[in-house]
Amino acid sequence: MPRGVIFVALALISLMSLAIAQNGPTPSNSERKVTSRIAPDYPELARRMHIRGVVKVEAIVRANGTVKTTRVLGGNPVLVDPAAAAVGKWKFEPAQTETTEVVQVSFESQ
C-alpha cells in the first residue's frame, strides 16, 4: 500500500475519533454540594492487605439531587466497586438540570 493512502486513512480515523469525542457527554464544572454522603464498605481483602487509596468516580446527578449513574474513572481495582456503590447512594443539592460531577472517595487502611 502506498504511504499516501496509509496517511490519508490515519488522518480520517483521527478526524472520526475527534468528532465522536466532541459529540459525547461533557462533564460540567458545576461542583454541586453533597448533602448526604454514604461511606463505602471497606473490602475485607483491602483490609487484610492494608490497601489504601483514592477512587475517582463520575456521577450523573439528576436535577433533584439523586445519582442516576456512576462510572469509575480510576483507582485500585479492589476499591472501585465499593466506591461506586457508595457514590450511587449520595444525595446532592438540587439544581435546574442534570449535571455530571466527579468526586473522589478515599480509603484509609483500617
N, C-alpha and C positions, 0 to 999 in steps of 0.2 A: 504494500500500500504506500503511495507517495506521502511524503511528510506533510504536504499541504492539506491533504484530506484528513490526516490524523489531527492536525492543528485545528482545522475547522470543526471537527467532531468534538474535540475537547472544549473548544470555545462555546459551542452550542450547549453542551452538557453543563458548563459553568453558568451560562445565562439562565437555563431552565432551573437549576438549583437555586439561583438567586431569586428568581420570580416566585418559586414555591415558598421560599423562606419569607419573602416580603408579604405574601398573602396569608401566612399563618397567623395565629393569635399572638398579639404582642402584649407582654406584661405591662401593667400600669405601674406608675410610681405613686399610687395613692397612699400606701402605707396606712391602711385603716387600723385603728387600735383594736387590740384583742380585749374583749370584755370578759371572756371566760376561757381560761387556759387549763386543759387537762394534761396532767403529767403522763409521759409514756411509761409503759411497763418496761422495767429493766430486764432484758432476757437473761435467763439462768446461765446460758453459755457465756455471755458477756461478763456476767458477774464472776464466774469461775476463772475466766481468762483475764480478768481485770482490764477489760476493753473499755476505753473512754473515747469520746469523740463528739463531733457535731454532724448532724444530718441536715441538709438543706432541702426544704420542701416547698413546692409551688402549690398554692391553694387557689382554686377558683371559688370566690366568695359571692354568694347571691346578694341582692340588694338588701334583704332582711338581715344579713349578717351570718347566716349559716353557711357552712362549707359544702359546696356542690361536689367538687372532686379534688383529689390531691395527686401530685406527681413528684416523685423523688428526683432531685437534681444532683445529689451527691451525698456520700457518706459511707461508713463501714457497712458492708452487706449484712452483718449480724444485727445492726441497729436500725436499718431503714424501714422494715415493716412496722415495728412498734412506733416509730416516729410518725409515719404516715397515718397510722390508725389514730394516734392521739390528736394530730392536727385536724383530722376529719371530724373530731368532736368539739373543736374550738368554736367559739362564737366571737364575731367581730361586730364593731359598731355598725349600725345601718348606714346605707348610702343610697344615692339615687339610682345607681346602676350596678351591675355585676362587675367585680374587679378581680384582678389577678394579684395575689400577694405572695411574696417569697419570704419565708420565715426559716429560722434556724432552731433546731431542737438539740440541746446539749445533754449528753450522757456523761455522768461522772461515776467513777469506779465506786461500787458500794460494797 
